[in-house]
Each structure stands twice: as C-alpha cells, then as structure tokens.
Amino acid sequence: MKRMEDKVCIVTGSGRGIGRTIALKFAKEGGRVVIWDVDINSAEKTSNDCKNLGVDSMWQKVNVTDRKEIQKNVAEIKEKFGRIDILVNNAGITRDALLNQMEEKMWDTVIDVNLKGTFNCTQFVVPVMEEKGQGSIVNIASVVGIYGNMGQTNYAASKAGIIGMTKSWAKEFARNGIRVNAVAPGFIKTPMTEKVPEKVISYMVKRTSLRRMGEVEEVANAVVFLSSDEASFITGHILQVDGGLTL
Ligand SMILES: NC(=O)c1ccc[n+]([C@@H]2O[C@H](COP(=O)([O-])OP(=O)(O)OC[C@H]3O[C@@H](n4cnc5c(N)ncnc54)[C@H](O)[C@@H]3O)[C@@H](O)[C@H]2O)c1
C-alpha cells in the first residue's frame, strides 16, 4: 500500500519549485493531487505530470489571497472527490529590503500571501476535513522565521507567524482528528533562491554544517512524511530541513 493511496491532497503554489516537487511526490505515493497556483500554465503542467504518474489530479487557478476563489474551489473539490485529507500551505513570496528601505507595499504583499494566505486556505479547508474527522496540514515556514534574517523583516515576520499558527491549530484541531505541522527549510535550490546574490548564498553554505544548499526533494520528503499516517503521533512540530544551518 502506497503512503498516500487515494488521499486527496491540496498543495498551494505547486506550479513550480518546492510545491511542484511535493505534488509529484504525493502522486508517486498514490495520492489524488490538487494543484493550486496563480500561474495557470505551470499549474496545468504539474497536474498533467501527476496524471502521467498514474493518479487522478486536477488544477485550479487559486490566488491564496482571494478568499472567494478559495471558497469556490474548495466546494468544487468536495463535489469531485467528496473529501480533503491533506493541505500543504506552500505558496510564498519574498520582497526583500533593509527595514529603512522597505516600502509599506512590500510588507503588505508578503504578509498577505505568506501569512494571510495560509490562514485563508486553512480556514476554508478545515471544515471539509472535519466532516471525515481526519486530516493533516503541513505549513511551509522557514528557518528565517525562527532565527531572523537581515533584509527580510516582512518574510521573517510572515514565517514566524506561520509557526505560531501551526502550534495554535495543532491544539485547536486535535480534537477533530486533524494534525498540523510545519517544515522550516534552510536554503534550497529553487527559482526563489536564484534571485539571491551569490555572495549571500556562499555565506549561507559556509554556515550550513552539510556545506551545501538543499534540494527540493529533501523538503518534499519531510512534507510527505509529516502528511502521512507514519507521523500519526506528531502534531505541532516544526521540522527544520536545513542541513544543520542553525547548529
Ligand atoms: N527556496 C528556499 O530556499 C526556501 C527556503 C525556506 C522556505 N521556502 C518556502 O517554500 C515555499 C516555496 O518556495 P519556492 O522556493 O518553491 O518558491 P517559488 O517562487 O519557486 O514557487 C512559489 C510558487 O508559489 C506560487 N505563488 C506565488 N504567489 C501565490 C499566490 N498568491 N497564490 C498562489 N500561488 C502563489 C508561484 O506562482 C510559484 O509557483 C515558500 O513558502 C517559501 O517561502 C523556500
């Protein structure tokens, strides 16, 4: 029996990067995968790639900041599959600047997508999970939300907020059979980190015990584990996947 056999899994921001790899890993494990992304071309591609692995999959254009869009799409999933078992709140963005150069819009946008987006999706998905009395939510935080980072006031605040919500929801939903955990990646090779200056990357690599950046698969492995029944006694946990960056 595969670990995600027949489970209905939503992954936000799964058109590319870490989210795409999580979605494909769920598909390899037999899950029915729902791709949410603002970028419809990449969403469709990830969904087709999931289908090519032999599982049912659908994609929906969902901006995690748009509550009406989330509500409508959750209703469609319920109609099609009758249930939602797993939600991975992965969609996230950066708008980096030192505090004295950070415009209000940069703060608002990052908080709106990363923090409120996670709140929005969870608020609409949890009632569907509750109907079956089971579910697993994995939020993608960051080591930056634990340790802070220069130039990332907005991003660090959003990820620290996600950690706070993870622990609160773990307490709040436990009685309904829903587990809530977070994965906090270190520096991972994705289109997001392609924008980071080489100087910063090599500084981070030097500070990482394993002396390299992480691969998307290494984050996806942790997400699939926490989502699966193998993690049935784990809730409220923040799992750092950072190669020992913070040791
Ligand atoms: N790459 C890293 O080193 C790293 C480290 C720590 C945490 N993370 C976190 O992992 C997650 C994924 O990061 P990534 O590196 O794969 O990023 P990415 O930029 O490669 O991919 C992000 C995806 O999210 C989608 N997206 C953006 N805004 C959205 C919105 N409003 N609604 C729906 N979808 C939206 C994008 O279209 C894209 O497909 C993010 O939450 C990020 O903060 C990444």
PDBQT file of the ligand as one rigid body, heavy atoms in Angstrom, charges set to zero:
ROOT
HETATM    1  N1  LIG A 301      13.664  28.135  -1.680  1.00  0.00    +0.000 N 
HETATM    2  C1  LIG A 301      14.063  28.232  -0.428  1.00  0.00    +0.000 C 
HETATM    3  O1  LIG A 301      15.260  28.261  -0.151  1.00  0.00    +0.000 OA
HETATM    4  C2  LIG A 301      13.060  28.315   0.680  1.00  0.00    +0.000 A 
HETATM    5  C3  LIG A 301      13.533  28.335   1.991  1.00  0.00    +0.000 A 
HETATM    6  C4  LIG A 301      12.629  28.397   3.042  1.00  0.00    +0.000 A 
HETATM    7  C5  LIG A 301      11.284  28.427   2.775  1.00  0.00    +0.000 A 
HETATM    8  N2  LIG A 301      10.832  28.403   1.487  1.00  0.00    +0.000 N 
HETATM    9  C6  LIG A 301       9.390  28.459   1.286  1.00  0.00    +0.000 C 
HETATM   10  O2  LIG A 301       8.979  27.388   0.464  1.00  0.00    +0.000 OA
HETATM   11  C7  LIG A 301       7.817  27.777  -0.276  1.00  0.00    +0.000 C 
HETATM   12  C8  LIG A 301       8.045  27.519  -1.747  1.00  0.00    +0.000 C 
HETATM   13  O3  LIG A 301       9.180  28.261  -2.147  1.00  0.00    +0.000 OA
HETATM   14  P1  LIG A 301       9.883  28.062  -3.558  1.00  0.00    +0.000 P 
HETATM   15  O4  LIG A 301      11.331  28.339  -3.353  1.00  0.00    +0.000 OA
HETATM   16  O5  LIG A 301       9.473  26.772  -4.175  1.00  0.00    +0.000 OA
HETATM   17  O6  LIG A 301       9.236  29.314  -4.335  1.00  0.00    +0.000 OA
HETATM   18  P2  LIG A 301       8.964  29.539  -5.889  1.00  0.00    +0.000 P 
HETATM   19  O7  LIG A 301       8.963  31.009  -6.070  1.00  0.00    +0.000 OA
HETATM   20  O8  LIG A 301       9.899  28.714  -6.717  1.00  0.00    +0.000 OA
HETATM   21  O9  LIG A 301       7.480  28.962  -6.100  1.00  0.00    +0.000 OA
HETATM   22  C9  LIG A 301       6.377  29.545  -5.458  1.00  0.00    +0.000 C 
HETATM   23  C10 LIG A 301       5.104  29.139  -6.178  1.00  0.00    +0.000 C 
HETATM   24  O10 LIG A 301       4.019  29.782  -5.492  1.00  0.00    +0.000 OA
HETATM   25  C11 LIG A 301       3.166  30.420  -6.448  1.00  0.00    +0.000 C 
HETATM   26  N3  LIG A 301       2.517  31.578  -5.828  1.00  0.00    +0.000 N 
HETATM   27  C12 LIG A 301       3.060  32.779  -5.529  1.00  0.00    +0.000 A 
HETATM   28  N4  LIG A 301       2.131  33.604  -5.018  1.00  0.00    +0.000 NA
HETATM   29  C13 LIG A 301       0.964  32.899  -4.973  1.00  0.00    +0.000 A 
HETATM   30  C14 LIG A 301      -0.354  33.207  -4.553  1.00  0.00    +0.000 A 
HETATM   31  N5  LIG A 301      -0.685  34.419  -4.089  1.00  0.00    +0.000 N 
HETATM   32  N6  LIG A 301      -1.300  32.241  -4.642  1.00  0.00    +0.000 NA
HETATM   33  C15 LIG A 301      -0.996  31.024  -5.141  1.00  0.00    +0.000 A 
HETATM   34  N7  LIG A 301       0.227  30.673  -5.579  1.00  0.00    +0.000 NA
HETATM   35  C16 LIG A 301       1.203  31.607  -5.489  1.00  0.00    +0.000 A 
HETATM   36  C17 LIG A 301       4.094  30.808  -7.587  1.00  0.00    +0.000 C 
HETATM   37  O11 LIG A 301       3.380  31.019  -8.800  1.00  0.00    +0.000 OA
HETATM   38  C18 LIG A 301       5.045  29.616  -7.647  1.00  0.00    +0.000 C 
HETATM   39  O12 LIG A 301       4.533  28.587  -8.451  1.00  0.00    +0.000 OA
HETATM   40  C19 LIG A 301       7.558  29.241   0.075  1.00  0.00    +0.000 C 
HETATM   41  O13 LIG A 301       6.591  29.337   1.101  1.00  0.00    +0.000 OA
HETATM   42  C20 LIG A 301       8.906  29.712   0.585  1.00  0.00    +0.000 C 
HETATM   43  O14 LIG A 301       8.789  30.804   1.457  1.00  0.00    +0.000 OA
HETATM   44  C21 LIG A 301      11.693  28.359   0.432  1.00  0.00    +0.000 A 
ENDROOT
TORSDOF 0
